[in-house]
Amino acid sequence: MLRNQITGRVRLTDGERKTLAAIGQKLGKQALKEVANIVKPDTILGWYRKLVAQKFDGSTPRKAPGRPTIDPELEALVVRMAQENRSWGYDRIVDALANLGYTISDQTVGNILKRHGIPPAPERKTTTTWKEFIRTHMDVLVATDFFTAEVWTLGGLVTY
């Protein structure tokens, strides 16, 4: 009945060809001779050979296994936050990034900082850079300039 309803040539889509090719390869050429009426068994097996060739031709680069890499801009932002805010831990950096619209885990922040040689927050708090020291004590350093006085002594003019 179905053969009588089909008039003319049957057009198959690529997906249908792939499905027929996969089934045809499992059946084998002898079984296809008995079953295949639309196309010749050699055609179906040819489709399978093309399907395998497309899979292994190497034209489309495959992605590396595992999680995708972190965007370099995001990594630079994490490093900058850790350097400028020495008391912030991994969770605080994650929360600050969430406020900016980035989703990242605290473990990823730790891996980024470790990769850049930046210690965790408790160790970062114990050390102070000169730049940070001068910035935090600038008001004291400016005020000390007003405590100088020039005094005449037996040795001459001396600045105290």
Secondary structure, 3 states (H helix, E strand, C coil): CHHHHCCCCCCCCHHHHHHHHHHHHHHCHHHHHHHCCCCCHHHHHHHHHHHHHHHCCCCCCCCCCCCCCCCHHHHHHHHHHHHHCCCCCHHHHHHHHHHCCCCCCHHHHHHHHHHCCCCCHHHHHHCCCHHHHHHHCHHHHHHHHHHCCEEEECCEEEEC
